[in-house]
C-alpha cells in the first residue's frame, strides 16, 4: 500500500486506536512523524515507542482504562498545509 501523506495516515491510525482501545499503533517511519511522536511522549500522551527499520510501534498511555487523549485533529488540507 502506497501512502502519499504520512501525517494524515498517522492521525487516522491514532484515532482508530483510541476508538478501538488498542494499546499499540504501528505507523510508517519518517523524520517528521518521529519528531511528532517525541513531542507527544514528552507531553505525556504516549507511553513509549519502538523504532524498527521501516516503521514505528507506538504504545499508548492509559489512565483508569481510558486513553489519555480522545481525539487528534489534522488542521491541514491538501491545498493548504499547516503544521
Number of C-alpha atoms within 10 A of each C-alpha: 3 5 9 8 9 16 19 16 13 19 17 15 15 23 17 13 18 21 12 9 14 13 15 17 18 17 19 18 17 14 9 11 17 17 11 13 19 16 13 14 18 12 9 14 18 22 15 17 18 10 11 11 7 9 14 19 16 20 18 24 18 16 8 6 8 12 19 15 16 11 13 12 9 13 10 12 9 7 6 7 9 9 6
